[in-house]
Amino acid sequence: MPAAPWAGAVQGRDAAVELLVRRVLREEDRARKGLLGGYDIAPVSFSPGHTEAAAPGPDDLHTIGRFFTDLHPHRLLVVGESGAGKTVLAIELVLQLLESPLATGQPPRMVPVRLNAARWTPGRPFESWLAEQLVQDFGLAGDDAHRLVHDRKVLPVVDGLDELDPGPPAGPPRRAMSLLAELNRYSDLSGRRAGAVVVTCRADRHAELRAAGVWLDDATLIRLHDLTVEQIAAYLKARWPDGHPCAGDRDAVQAALTGPAGRAVHLALATPWRLLLTVTAVESGADPDELLRVDPHADHRKGADAIAGRLLDAYVPAATRLTPRDAHGAAYRPDQVRAWLERLAAHLRWQAAVSARSDRPPPGLTAIDIVPHLLWPIGGRFLVRALHGLCAVALAIVAMVAFWTGSALGAPDLGAAGGGEQALTLAIMASWVVIVSGLSLSPWPSAAGGRANVPRRRRVTGAVLGGLAGLLLTGGDVFGPLFAVVAGGTGGLALGSVIGLTAAGRVGAGRMTVAEAIRAEPVTLMGFGLCGALTGLAPLRLAHAGPAALVVGVAGAFVLAFALGVVFTITTGGWSMDAELAHPREALHRNPTIGMAFGLTGGVAAFLVFVMSQSLAVSLACAVVGGVAFGLSFGALAWTRTVIGLIVAAARGLLPLRLWSFLDWACEARLLRVSGATYQFRHRELQDFLTSADSGS
């Protein structure tokens, strides 16, 4: 039998592979703990075959890695009921496939990477989407990501095929069918055999796909089995041993499983997710006899549905009672938590509808991902965008007034001597305000940020070099040597802060190319160029430059500022090799910090211009005010939009004002979980339950 593609060491060392392995391990460890709340899980068994009646075999979570390694070809389709443990099995598979290479100290030939199927956009080639996910979720450089995908050094584990077509079926699941068609075209490196891939899917969606004549070619299908009564009893015995406060409740649950309505109770508790719901409710003080109450003469399926409804209804209050306060000591009431989660669930339903209508929705706009900077529509889509536009225009005008005052242009008089320079200045200012207005009204401002901090020694070095550069450029003529060093050092620190907030100062950082940066932010870069032209115009005016020199100088300043904007875009889009995985709020938190750092960096340049014609105090005030206004209006669009949306939503009672603390608390309470750079509901059944409750209110 040929060796598994991840079972041996590669020749030499591939830094991109090693980085991907490290980040996959961190992410899967975080995901596993978020799902389980620890290390224990109910036993999940599986067996190959398409029939539901197959008896549980000897294979379980502990053997899934070996089972997959023995497959040929290495294509696996995992099918199970909702809550049966498909995601946990996918996580275990990823971790087990990496255990053997890690034990030998060598990187694997193929790195298993778990991907959310809901993030796939129909019409996208699978390989390009896979590379994009490696960049977005694991921080690989674009070239490295495409190389690893092209060389088949990535094993895609596509989790949640059923998530692509959320909601009640309205015809064939076309998005899932489209993804399967892409996966069937996905070949190995030779192009003559099917490529290695793993897919998980809910049983009912798999049945719909088979009825439509669509399946994963050349794949081995395994079906996850329901927990047996004995497995449930063993799990409860391990969790609530004799002497545990819930030992009596354990006996009550087992009595219900073997009682007159035992068939309905077993059907209700036959998955790890439902068992977790039961355990959480009981540990919070709920009566198991009341939770599992059912008419023994009623249809067992209807009885199981009634029990499931009570368990889901009890879950939010139970989780809140078990974890009543967040890390800052704030207390939460079950009714508050329920209302806020219902609002988030309704927003996810809206996201799914918008994503289905969009050719290229923004990353994270899916039916399952709660992305902080995409939550602003909850406050009101049109209202929040209008308020953001007004706020941005006001800040842009403040920035331009500060620049006009600092440049000592005086009252506008276009007919007087020097009126041409004033007219050109006003035209550039108006153009910049228009650009800011357009950006503030954009549908989805993006939040991105670098992933590394530069050591303090490197920042201090930048400050000293900046001070010396300031002294060299001025020659001590405009202001004294001491002041030149201080001013230049301030500029160096500001620029050093920008570098420190990004991946620019790290060796081995993954960065965008110049062409990618220009394509990504053309309008923003134009705004950078206009600000540079403004800054260069003032000293040219003071030097009484002629028309030709004025045009050349302004154009040169525009090009230099445009280039600086490209550098900023590249550095803020990069990752450092030693950076940790992203927290869902990391990009949003870095957005205003980076924006302010950029604004204050420009403010330093403006200050050096202002001090030529204004007093020190006036120059400093105009530079600071203008830099802050510039940073907020131009460099922190996503943060500003999100804050406005959150304030409006909180004022309308739709979300808590301290939303970020609430989301972190909800993860601690196991109502939500962190998945990559997003939050998600603990389980899709909980999300759907809360969505139904919201739609019916």
Stockholm file with secondary structure:
# STOCKHOLM 1.0

chainA/1-697         MPAAPWAGAVQGRDAAVELLVRRVLREEDRARKGLLGGYDIAPVSFSPGHTEAAAPGPDDLHTIGRFFTDLHPHRLLVVGESGAGKTVLAIELVLQLLESPLATGQPPRMVPVRLNAARWTPGRPFESWLAEQLVQDFGLAGDDAHRLVHDRKVLPVVDGLDELDPGPPAGPPRRAMSLLAELNRYSDLSGRRAGAVVVTCRADRHAELRAAGVWLDDATLIRLHDLTVEQIAAYLKARWPDGHPCAGDRDAVQAALTGPAGRAVHLALATPWRLLLTVTAVESGADPDELLRVDPHADHRKGADAIAGRLLDAYVPAATRLTPRDAHGAAYRPDQVRAWLERLAAHLRWQAAVSARSDRPPPGLTAIDIVPHLLWPIGGRFLVRALHGLCAVALAIVAMVAFWTGSALGAPDLGAAGGGEQALTLAIMASWVVIVSGLSLSPWPSAAGGRANVPRRRRVTGAVLGGLAGLLLTGGDVFGPLFAVVAGGTGGLALGSVIGLTAAGRVGAGRMTVAEAIRAEPVTLMGFGLCGALTGLAPLRLAHAGPAALVVGVAGAFVLAFALGVVFTITTGGWSMDAELAHPREALHRNPTIGMAFGLTGGVAAFLVFVMSQSLAVSLACAVVGGVAFGLSFGALAWTRTVIGLIVAAARGLLPLRLWSFLDWACEARLLRVSGATYQFRHRELQDFLTSADSGS
#=GR chainA/1-697 SS CCCCTTSSCCSSCCHHHHHHHHHHHHHHHHHHHHHHSSSCCCCCEEEESSCTTCCCCSEEGGGHHHHHHTCSSCEEEEEECTTSSHHHHHHHHHHHHHHHHHHHTCCCSSEEEEEEGGGCCTTSCHHHHHHHHHHHHHCCCHHHHHHHHHTTCEEEEEECGGGGSCSSCCSSCHHHHHHHHHHHHCBCTTSSSBCCEEEEEEHHHHHHHHHTTCCCTTCEEEEECCCCHHHHHHHHHHHSCTTSTTHHHHHHHHHHHHSTTHHHHHHHTCSHHHHHHHHHHHHTTCCHHHHTCCCTTSCHHHHHHHHHHHHHHHHHHHHHHHSCBCTTCCBCCHHHHHHHHHHHHHHHHHHHHHHHHCSSCCTTCSSSCBCGGGCGGGGCHHHHHHHHHHHHHHHHHHHHHHHHHHTTCCSCCTTSTTHHHHHHHHHHHHHHHHHHHHHHTCSSCCCCCCCCCCCHHHHHHHHHHHHHHHHHHHTTSSSCHHHHHHHHHHHHHHHHHHHHTSSTTSTTCBCCCHHHHHHHCHHHHHHHHHHHHHHHHHHHHHTTCCHHHHHHHHHHHHHHHHHHHHHHHHHHTCBCTTCCCCCTTHHHHHHHHHHHHHHHHHHHHHHHHHTTTSCHHHHHHHHHHHHHHHHHHHSCHHHHHHHHHHHHHHHTTSSCTTHHHHHHHHHHTTSEEEETTEEEESCHHHHHHHHHHHHTC
#=GC SS_cons         CCCCTTSSCCSSCCHHHHHHHHHHHHHHHHHHHHHHSSSCCCCCEEEESSCTTCCCCSEEGGGHHHHHHTCSSCEEEEEECTTSSHHHHHHHHHHHHHHHHHHHTCCCSSEEEEEEGGGCCTTSCHHHHHHHHHHHHHCCCHHHHHHHHHTTCEEEEEECGGGGSCSSCCSSCHHHHHHHHHHHHCBCTTSSSBCCEEEEEEHHHHHHHHHTTCCCTTCEEEEECCCCHHHHHHHHHHHSCTTSTTHHHHHHHHHHHHSTTHHHHHHHTCSHHHHHHHHHHHHTTCCHHHHTCCCTTSCHHHHHHHHHHHHHHHHHHHHHHHSCBCTTCCBCCHHHHHHHHHHHHHHHHHHHHHHHHCSSCCTTCSSSCBCGGGCGGGGCHHHHHHHHHHHHHHHHHHHHHHHHHHTTCCSCCTTSTTHHHHHHHHHHHHHHHHHHHHHHTCSSCCCCCCCCCCCHHHHHHHHHHHHHHHHHHHTTSSSCHHHHHHHHHHHHHHHHHHHHTSSTTSTTCBCCCHHHHHHHCHHHHHHHHHHHHHHHHHHHHHTTCCHHHHHHHHHHHHHHHHHHHHHHHHHHTCBCTTCCCCCTTHHHHHHHHHHHHHHHHHHHHHHHHHTTTSCHHHHHHHHHHHHHHHHHHHSCHHHHHHHHHHHHHHHTTSSCTTHHHHHHHHHHTTSEEEETTEEEESCHHHHHHHHHHHHTC
//
